[in-house]
């Protein structure tokens, strides 16, 4: 039924117009996510079932062959097995190191009233430095022949020996050339570089905690540790969950630091610093096994999703006072 001529047009309510504009603005990041994130992931999954050829018409469907090859590699303790094992060690050292040191540093900075901005900038500077440049500098510092760490150890040994305390001397270390020390050396670089991001995140969380609660607890006689453990730490739980998830995803995707810190032996020695991302890169762009590399990408995606869901399940909780 047509409206009579001259009838007033029905106008949308303010809440409806706000909702329409909100959806309109959300469409932009949604389109970005679908095109640059989800679509490549879907293509990687599809590519993992085909042999690689530049011409899509000449790619041959091989089903789960690449996945069976990955399982055989893991069973034989090949390079993929080493990468998965290393990722577990990186996860334990880097994630917990970043979160623990980030929280500790943020609590200390939160208690400082002067030069807080300067300290925050000092902590954050490594985070905005390119990872490749950081890896190169630390690679030189770890050098066996002219690295600053071994120079310090040599000077220290000479000093304690000269004053009659030779048992305090420490021999120069191989660092990146030792399969036992290389992974810890790389993990230390990642913790150092990412620490500033964790400090800023925790500082923002600390400044959101009502001071009245802490002051009331202090009046009731609670000491500093009791106020932190009973009030600050529980209220920081959302920030802690965010920090854990972001740090975990970043660690499981480690690539730049491992590739650049020892350019003549990437992922070495003997695969002791190899990561899944570097293994995938080597398969795709050094051995030109694009389909197999796509299957490794799917494996990495599944690992990140499972670890993230487990973390959210274990750490997410609501705290109210």
Buried (B, 14 or more C-beta within 10 A) or exposed (E): EEEEEEEEEEEEEEEEEEEEEEEEEEEEEEEEEEEEEEEEEEEBBEBBBBBBEEEEEEBEEEEEBBBEBBEEBBEEEBBBBBBBBBBEBBBEBBBEBBBEBBBEBBBEBBEEEEEEEEBBEEBBEBBEEEBBEBBBBBBEBBBBEEBEBBBEBBEEBEEBEEEEEEEEBEEBBBBBBBEEBBBBBBBBBBBBBBBBBBBBBBBEBBEEBEEEBBEBBEEEEBEEEEBBEBBBBBBBBBBBBBBBBBBBBBBBBBBBBBBBBBEEBBBBBEBBBBBBBBBBBBBBEEEEBBBBBBBBBBBBBEBBEEBBEEBEEEBEEEEEE
